[in-house]
Amino acid sequence: MEPLESELIDWTVCAATHSSLGPNFVRILGYFREDGTDSVSKIEAAMRAKDPVAMVMAAHTLKGEALQFGALRLWGTAEVIEMTARACVEHRDTPDELLELVVGLRSMFEETLAVLEEDASPVVRERHPLGFGRQFG
């Protein structure tokens, strides 16, 4: 397993999700692509508007979906964005301190999604039934 992958994905969680969803895994991963892209766009728009209220729900949604696939780095980043935005709402402050995280969020999402989609590929799964030579058990 490459170091980057291990930082991005908890393969035990991903395998459990894949097992529980079975043939629906690829379809649900497609929803994650759509919903995640939408959530990232909403977070970016909220950052530009300095609107922590709008940021909270989008980050919460992204966080939940990322966790379902074991996308730990994305989950953790969305968690920080959500919790910091909530604090900004409570203190009637702007989310300026989140700028760096928000700027890197889209590339992190795309990188994570690419790894998940490659692992979900039937061709990859046929060559490596447990995905990239990982063993679960």
FENNOR-V894264 format. One record per helix or strand of 3 or more residues. SS is the DSSP state (hx for helix, st for strand). FROM is the first residue (numbers start at 1). LEN is the number of residues. Records with the same first field share a line. If there is no record, write none. Layout:
BEGIN
SS=FROM-LEN, FROM-LEN
END
This chain:
BEGIN
hx=3-6, 11-39, 52-17, 72-20, 96-25, 122-6
END
